[in-house]
C-alpha cells in the first residue's frame, strides 16, 4: 500500500497566505503611488497605515515560512519512515 504524505493542507494554506501577501503588496504599491501623486496628504493616516501594514505583512510572511517548513519536515519524516519500512521488508 502506497503511503501518503499529508502535506496537502499545509500547501493549500500556504498558497492562500501567498495570495494574501500578493494582495497586501498590491495595496501597498497602490497606496504608495497615491501618496506620491499627492492624492493623500494626511500624514497621520499614512504613518498609522504603514505601521499596521508592516506588522500585518510580517505576520503573513512568517506564517508562510512556517507552513513551508511544516511541509518540508513532514516530507522528511515520510521519507525516513519509507526507508525504514523498506529496510524492514528487505530484512524479512
Residue pairs with C-beta under 8 A, 6 or more apart in sequence:
3 78
3 81
3 82
3 85
5 74
5 75
5 78
6 74
7 70
7 71
7 74
7 75
10 67
10 70
10 71
10 74
11 67
11 71
13 67
14 64
14 67
14 68
14 71
17 60
17 63
17 64
17 67
18 64
20 60
21 57
21 60
21 61
21 64
24 53
24 56
24 57
24 60
25 57
27 53
28 53
28 57
31 40
31 49
34 40
35 46
40 46
